[in-house]
Amino acid sequence: MGKLFLAKQKIFNADGNVYAYELLFRDTAHGIAEFPGNMKATSHIIINTLTNLNIDQLLGKNGTAFINVDEQMLTSGIIDMLDKKRFILELLETIELSEKVIEKIKLYHKRGYTIAIDDFDCSIGMIKKFAPLIKHIHIMKIDVMSAELQNIEAVMGKLRNAGIKFLAEKIETKEEYDKYRSIQFDLFQGYFLHKPEIVEIDGYKEVTHLIILQLIRLIKEDAETTKIEMFIKQRADLSFKLIKFLNNQESFSTPVESITQVITLLGRDKLLRWLLVYLYAEISTNPASEVILQFALNRAERMEEDAHHRDKEKAYLAGMFSLLGALFDTNIKELMNHVKMDSEITRLVIEKKGKFAPSLQKAELMEKEYLRKLILENFDKLDPVELIYALEYSGVHIDKTKL
């Protein structure tokens, strides 16, 4: 049995009591060996907090946790899995605030989620960036190591009446703690107060991606609950993780008696999101899986929008499955042989033909245009040898006479 890890750091109020924790990505008992990217790191935290751990033991009976989110997390739908009473959405300072992302933040605010900003440095640039969201922010985490005191006091003076709580983060000494208490910060976090503590998690044997894919298909095809239950019950490890996930949902206090009860209480949308984040955070070992999955989700949404009403579910699945070969670095035809899918979905995924092909081609053109722009903007940073390998692997002929 392998081990999984995460870390938690206490956040204190002005009375010195624990207000909440921040949950942090870790991949070893000693820290971080390789950071996988914001989305995968947060997915790792979510899936382990909600599935492999008892949330009351991790956070206390009514404890709450800050988790880092970026634009990908906000638009992926993964956050819908989280109990708004137990999790605080901490917007990374590097988040790209497109109109779509801003609308998502406003939506989660309306739904009752607590929203925080991470590493706010009180600069003019940071103030301008987050100005459209100030009415929707509950907690501002100010980086006291990089922010100037006069700017901190000016920001606090202007925004105190907006009902925002101010958290002084990166408190390293008693002198700093006393100083920021004196200017009436509400919350405090830093190594002086509490160093992040590693939480070790038993890593149960993981279900295969084929099991997950088939479950996703059953849910999207609106299969009978008894059929989904029968499928889940084939894997004791998956049943166990689902029951633990349900047990960690505060709104469900009824003892679990059956998998059918789990499916009914969670609802199919929430079950589907759990399976997607599980597939992404736990199953794939591809180092590029974060980007690949985001492309797949974007394809699925675009193709769903393009499809006729009766085909929307199939179009979504077709888009999502179209990059699974890349996600798992395997032969997609062989993969599809193990998963009985609708013939139109299978035809699109394997041959890129059929009724959904025009929609896929449109999505691919948008992806290529984005990647072309990205390559041109970063061309000087690219390694020519790696480019050669990539082109050769793709079957692109390189004319050696022009080198």
C-alpha positions as CSV (number, residue, x, y, z in Angstrom):
1,M,0.0,0.0,0.0
2,G,1.5,3.3,-1.1
3,K,1.4,6.6,0.7
4,L,-0.1,9.9,-0.4
5,F,0.6,13.3,1.2
6,L,-0.7,16.8,1.7
7,A,0.0,19.5,4.3
8,K,-2.1,21.8,6.4
9,Q,-1.2,25.1,8.0
10,K,-3.2,26.8,10.7
11,I,-4.6,30.3,10.3
12,F,-5.4,32.2,13.5
13,N,-7.8,34.9,14.5
14,A,-6.9,38.0,16.6
15,D,-7.7,36.1,19.8
16,G,-5.1,33.4,19.0
17,N,-7.7,30.7,18.1
18,V,-7.6,28.6,15.0
19,Y,-9.8,30.2,12.4
20,A,-9.1,27.7,9.5
21,Y,-6.4,25.8,7.8
22,E,-4.8,26.1,4.4
23,L,-4.4,22.8,2.6
24,L,-1.2,22.6,0.5
25,F,0.0,20.2,-2.1
26,R,2.8,17.7,-1.2
27,D,4.1,14.7,-3.0
28,T,6.6,13.4,-0.5
29,A,6.9,13.2,3.3
30,H,9.4,16.0,3.1
31,G,7.7,18.5,0.9
32,I,7.4,18.9,-2.9
33,A,9.6,16.9,-5.3
34,E,7.8,18.1,-8.4
35,F,5.0,20.6,-8.6
36,P,2.4,19.3,-11.1
37,G,0.7,22.6,-11.9
38,N,-2.1,24.5,-10.0
39,M,-5.0,22.5,-11.3
40,K,-3.6,19.1,-10.7
41,A,-2.2,20.1,-7.3
42,T,-5.6,21.3,-6.1
43,S,-7.3,18.3,-7.7
44,H,-4.9,16.1,-5.6
45,I,-5.9,18.0,-2.5
46,I,-9.6,17.8,-3.2
47,I,-9.7,14.1,-4.1
48,N,-7.6,13.1,-1.0
49,T,-9.5,15.4,1.4
50,L,-12.9,14.2,0.2
51,T,-12.1,10.6,-0.5
52,N,-9.1,9.2,1.4
53,L,-9.5,11.2,4.6
54,N,-12.1,11.9,7.3
55,I,-12.6,15.6,6.9
56,D,-13.6,16.1,10.5
57,Q,-10.4,14.5,11.7
58,L,-8.4,16.6,9.2
59,L,-10.1,20.0,10.0
60,G,-12.0,19.4,13.2
61,K,-15.8,19.0,13.6
62,N,-16.7,22.4,12.1
63,G,-13.3,23.4,10.6
64,T,-12.8,25.1,7.3
65,A,-10.0,24.9,4.7
66,F,-8.5,27.4,2.2
67,I,-7.7,25.8,-1.1
68,N,-5.9,27.5,-4.0
69,V,-7.9,27.9,-7.2
70,D,-6.9,29.4,-10.6
71,E,-8.9,30.1,-13.7
72,Q,-8.8,26.4,-14.8
73,M,-10.2,25.2,-11.6
74,L,-13.0,27.8,-11.6
75,T,-14.1,26.9,-15.1
76,S,-13.7,23.1,-14.9
77,G,-16.7,22.5,-12.6
78,I,-14.6,20.6,-10.1
79,I,-15.4,23.2,-7.4
80,D,-19.0,22.2,-7.4
81,M,-17.9,19.1,-5.5
82,L,-16.9,21.2,-2.5
83,D,-19.1,21.9,0.5
84,K,-19.3,25.7,0.7
85,K,-19.4,25.5,4.6
86,R,-16.1,23.7,4.7
87,F,-14.0,25.2,1.9
88,I,-12.8,28.7,1.2
89,L,-11.8,29.4,-2.4
90,E,-8.5,31.2,-2.4
91,L,-7.9,32.9,-5.8
92,L,-4.3,32.8,-6.8
93,E,-2.7,36.2,-7.3
94,T,-1.7,35.0,-10.8
95,I,-5.2,34.1,-11.9
96,E,-6.2,35.3,-15.4
97,L,-9.4,37.3,-14.9
98,S,-11.2,36.9,-18.2
99,E,-14.9,37.7,-18.4
100,K,-15.8,34.0,-18.1
101,V,-13.7,33.6,-14.9
102,I,-15.1,36.8,-13.3
103,E,-18.6,35.5,-14.0
104,K,-17.7,32.2,-12.4
105,I,-16.4,33.9,-9.3
106,K,-19.6,36.0,-9.0
107,L,-21.6,32.8,-9.4
108,Y,-19.8,31.0,-6.6
109,H,-20.2,34.1,-4.4
110,K,-23.9,34.1,-5.1
111,R,-24.1,30.4,-4.2
112,G,-22.6,31.1,-0.8
113,Y,-18.9,30.2,-1.1
114,T,-16.4,32.3,0.8
115,I,-13.9,33.9,-1.6
116,A,-10.3,35.0,-0.7
117,I,-7.5,36.5,-2.6
118,D,-4.0,35.1,-2.1
119,D,-0.7,37.0,-1.9
120,F,-2.2,40.5,-2.3
121,D,0.7,42.9,-2.4
122,C,-1.4,46.1,-2.2
123,S,0.3,47.5,-5.4
124,I,-1.6,49.7,-7.9
125,G,-1.5,46.8,-10.4
126,M,-3.0,44.3,-8.0
127,I,-5.7,46.8,-6.9
128,K,-6.7,47.4,-10.5
129,K,-6.6,43.7,-11.4
130,F,-9.1,42.7,-8.6
131,A,-11.2,45.9,-8.6
132,P,-14.1,44.3,-10.5
133,L,-14.3,41.6,-7.8
134,I,-14.0,43.6,-4.5
135,K,-17.8,43.3,-3.8
136,H,-17.4,39.6,-4.0
137,I,-14.3,39.1,-1.8
138,H,-14.6,38.1,1.8
139,I,-11.0,37.7,2.8
140,M,-7.9,39.4,1.5
141,K,-4.6,37.6,2.3
142,I,-1.9,40.3,2.3
143,D,1.7,39.3,1.7
144,V,3.4,41.3,4.4
145,M,6.9,40.3,3.0
146,S,6.3,42.1,-0.3
147,A,3.7,44.8,0.6
148,E,4.8,48.2,1.9
149,L,3.3,49.2,5.2
150,Q,1.8,52.5,4.0
151,N,0.1,50.7,1.1
152,I,-1.3,48.0,3.5
153,E,-2.8,50.7,5.7
154,A,-4.2,52.6,2.7
155,V,-5.9,49.4,1.3
156,M,-7.3,48.4,4.7
157,G,-8.6,51.9,5.3
158,K,-10.5,52.0,2.0
159,L,-11.8,48.4,2.1
160,R,-12.6,47.9,5.8
161,N,-16.1,49.2,5.4
162,A,-16.7,46.7,2.5
163,G,-16.8,44.0,5.1
164,I,-13.6,42.3,4.0
165,K,-11.4,40.5,6.6
166,F,-7.7,41.0,6.3
167,L,-5.2,38.2,6.8
168,A,-1.5,38.9,7.3
169,E,0.3,36.0,5.7
170,K,4.0,35.0,5.9
171,I,4.4,36.1,9.5
172,E,8.0,35.0,10.3
173,T,8.8,36.7,13.7
174,K,7.1,37.8,16.9
175,E,7.9,41.4,16.0
176,E,6.0,41.1,12.7
177,Y,3.1,39.4,14.5
178,D,2.9,42.2,17.1
179,K,3.2,44.9,14.4
180,Y,0.3,43.5,12.2
181,R,-1.9,42.9,15.3
182,S,-1.4,46.5,16.2
183,I,-2.9,47.7,12.8
184,Q,-5.9,45.5,13.4
185,F,-5.5,42.6,11.0
186,D,-8.2,40.0,11.5
187,L,-6.3,36.8,10.7
188,F,-2.7,35.6,10.8
189,Q,-0.7,32.9,9.1
190,G,3.0,32.2,8.9
191,Y,5.9,30.0,10.1
192,F,6.2,31.9,13.4
193,L,2.7,30.8,14.3
194,H,2.6,27.4,12.7
195,K,4.7,25.5,10.2
196,P,2.8,23.4,7.7
197,E,2.4,19.8,9.0
198,I,2.5,16.9,6.7
199,V,-0.5,14.6,6.6
200,E,0.2,11.1,5.5
201,I,-2.6,9.2,3.7
202,D,-2.9,5.5,3.0
203,G,-3.0,5.1,-0.7
204,Y,-5.5,2.4,-1.5
205,K,-5.2,0.4,-4.7
206,E,-6.5,2.6,-7.4
207,V,-9.2,1.6,-9.9
208,T,-8.2,1.5,-13.5
209,H,-9.0,4.3,-15.9
210,L,-11.2,1.8,-17.9
211,I,-13.5,1.3,-14.9
212,I,-13.9,5.1,-14.5
213,L,-14.4,5.7,-18.2
214,Q,-17.2,3.1,-18.4
215,L,-18.9,4.6,-15.3
216,I,-18.8,8.1,-16.9
217,R,-20.4,6.6,-20.0
218,L,-23.2,5.0,-18.0
219,I,-23.9,8.2,-16.2
220,K,-23.9,10.4,-19.3
221,E,-26.2,7.9,-21.1
222,D,-28.6,8.1,-18.1
223,A,-28.4,4.4,-17.4
224,E,-30.6,2.9,-14.7
225,T,-29.3,3.3,-11.1
226,T,-29.2,-0.4,-10.6
227,K,-26.9,-0.8,-13.6
228,I,-24.5,1.9,-12.2
229,E,-24.6,0.3,-8.8
230,M,-23.8,-3.1,-10.2
231,F,-20.8,-1.7,-12.0
232,I,-19.5,0.2,-8.9
233,K,-19.9,-2.9,-6.7
234,Q,-17.5,-4.8,-8.9
235,R,-14.7,-2.8,-7.4
236,A,-14.6,-2.7,-3.6
237,D,-12.0,0.0,-3.6
238,L,-14.2,2.4,-5.7
239,S,-17.2,1.6,-3.5
240,F,-15.2,2.4,-0.4
241,K,-13.9,5.7,-1.8
242,L,-17.4,6.8,-2.9
243,I,-18.8,6.1,0.5
244,K,-16.0,8.0,2.2
245,F,-16.7,10.9,-0.1
246,L,-20.4,10.9,0.8
247,N,-19.6,10.7,4.5
248,N,-17.5,13.8,4.1
249,Q,-20.5,15.8,2.8
250,E,-21.9,17.6,5.8
251,S,-25.5,17.7,4.4
252,F,-25.7,13.9,4.5
253,S,-25.9,12.5,8.0
254,T,-27.8,9.3,7.2
255,P,-25.7,6.1,7.6
256,V,-24.9,4.5,4.2
257,E,-26.7,1.3,3.5
258,S,-26.2,0.7,-0.2
259,I,-24.4,2.1,-3.3
260,T,-27.8,3.0,-4.7
261,Q,-28.3,5.3,-1.7
262,V,-24.9,6.9,-2.4
263,I,-25.8,7.5,-6.1
264,T,-29.3,8.9,-5.0
265,L,-27.9,11.2,-2.3
266,L,-25.0,12.5,-4.3
267,G,-26.9,13.0,-7.6
268,R,-25.6,12.1,-10.9
269,D,-24.0,15.5,-11.7
270,K,-21.9,15.4,-8.5
271,L,-21.0,11.7,-9.0
272,L,-19.9,12.5,-12.6
273,R,-17.7,15.5,-11.4
274,W,-16.2,13.2,-8.7
275,L,-15.3,10.6,-11.3
276,L,-13.7,13.3,-13.6
277,V,-11.5,14.8,-10.9
278,Y,-10.6,11.2,-9.7
279,L,-9.7,10.3,-13.3
280,Y,-7.6,13.4,-13.7
281,A,-6.0,13.7,-10.2
282,E,-5.3,10.1,-9.5
283,I,-5.2,7.9,-12.6
284,S,-3.3,9.7,-15.3
285,T,0.5,9.9,-14.9
286,N,1.1,11.9,-18.0
287,P,3.1,15.0,-17.1
288,A,1.0,17.1,-19.6
289,S,-2.3,15.7,-18.3
290,E,-3.3,19.1,-16.8
291,V,-3.3,20.8,-20.2
292,I,-4.6,17.8,-22.1
293,L,-7.6,17.5,-19.8
294,Q,-8.4,21.2,-20.0
295,F,-8.3,20.9,-23.8
296,A,-10.6,17.9,-23.6
297,L,-13.1,19.7,-21.4
298,N,-13.1,22.7,-23.7
299,R,-13.7,20.4,-26.7
300,A,-16.6,18.7,-24.9
301,E,-18.3,22.0,-24.0
302,R,-17.9,23.4,-27.5
303,M,-19.1,20.2,-29.2
304,E,-22.1,20.0,-26.8
305,E,-23.0,23.6,-27.7
306,D,-22.9,22.8,-31.5
307,A,-24.9,19.6,-31.3
308,H,-28.7,19.2,-31.8
309,H,-30.6,18.8,-28.5
310,R,-30.9,15.0,-28.8
311,D,-27.2,14.6,-29.5
312,K,-25.8,17.0,-26.8
313,E,-24.8,14.2,-24.3
314,K,-23.1,12.2,-27.1
315,A,-21.3,15.2,-28.4
316,Y,-20.0,16.0,-24.9
317,L,-18.7,12.5,-24.4
318,A,-17.2,12.5,-27.9
319,G,-15.2,15.6,-27.2
320,M,-14.1,14.4,-23.8
321,F,-12.9,11.0,-25.1
322,S,-11.2,12.5,-28.2
323,L,-8.0,13.2,-26.2
324,L,-8.0,10.2,-23.9
325,G,-5.3,8.4,-26.0
326,A,-3.0,11.4,-25.4
327,L,-4.0,11.6,-21.7
328,F,-3.1,8.0,-21.0
329,D,-0.4,7.8,-23.7
330,T,-2.0,4.7,-25.2
331,N,-3.5,3.5,-28.5
332,I,-7.0,5.0,-28.6
333,K,-8.4,2.2,-30.7
334,E,-7.3,-0.4,-28.2
335,L,-8.7,1.8,-25.4
336,M,-12.1,2.1,-27.1
337,N,-12.2,-1.7,-27.6
338,H,-12.5,-2.0,-23.8
339,V,-15.2,0.6,-23.5
340,K,-18.5,-0.1,-25.3
341,M,-19.6,3.3,-26.6
342,D,-22.1,4.7,-29.0
343,S,-21.0,4.0,-32.6
344,E,-20.9,7.7,-33.5
345,I,-18.7,8.5,-30.5
346,T,-16.4,5.6,-31.3
347,R,-16.1,6.6,-35.0
348,L,-15.2,10.2,-34.1
349,V,-12.6,9.2,-31.5
350,I,-10.9,6.5,-33.7
351,E,-11.4,7.9,-37.2
352,K,-12.3,11.5,-36.7
353,K,-15.4,10.9,-38.9
354,G,-19.1,11.0,-38.6
355,K,-21.8,13.5,-37.5
356,F,-19.6,15.1,-34.8
357,A,-16.5,15.5,-37.1
358,P,-17.2,19.1,-38.2
359,S,-17.6,20.2,-34.6
360,L,-14.3,18.5,-33.6
361,Q,-12.5,20.0,-36.6
362,K,-13.7,23.5,-35.5
363,A,-12.5,22.9,-32.0
364,E,-9.1,21.6,-33.3
365,L,-8.7,24.7,-35.4
366,M,-9.2,26.9,-32.4
367,E,-6.7,24.9,-30.4
368,K,-4.1,25.0,-33.2
369,E,-4.6,28.8,-33.6
370,Y,-4.0,29.2,-29.8
371,L,-0.9,26.9,-29.9
372,R,0.5,28.7,-33.1
373,K,0.3,32.0,-31.2
374,L,1.8,30.5,-28.1
375,I,4.8,29.0,-30.1
376,L,5.5,32.3,-31.9
377,E,5.4,34.2,-28.7
378,N,7.8,31.8,-27.1
379,F,9.8,30.7,-30.1
380,D,13.2,31.9,-28.7
381,K,12.7,29.7,-25.6
382,L,12.1,26.5,-27.6
383,D,14.8,23.9,-28.0
384,P,15.4,23.1,-31.7
385,V,16.2,19.5,-31.0
386,E,13.0,19.0,-29.2
387,L,11.1,20.6,-32.1
388,I,12.8,18.3,-34.5
389,Y,11.8,15.2,-32.5
390,A,8.2,16.5,-32.2
391,L,7.9,17.1,-35.9
392,E,9.5,13.8,-36.9
393,Y,7.2,12.0,-34.4
394,S,4.2,13.7,-36.0
395,G,5.3,12.6,-39.5
396,V,6.2,16.0,-40.7
397,H,9.0,15.9,-43.3
398,I,12.0,18.2,-42.7
399,D,13.8,19.3,-45.8
400,K,17.5,18.9,-44.8
401,T,18.6,20.9,-47.9
402,K,17.1,24.0,-46.4
403,L,18.8,23.7,-43.0
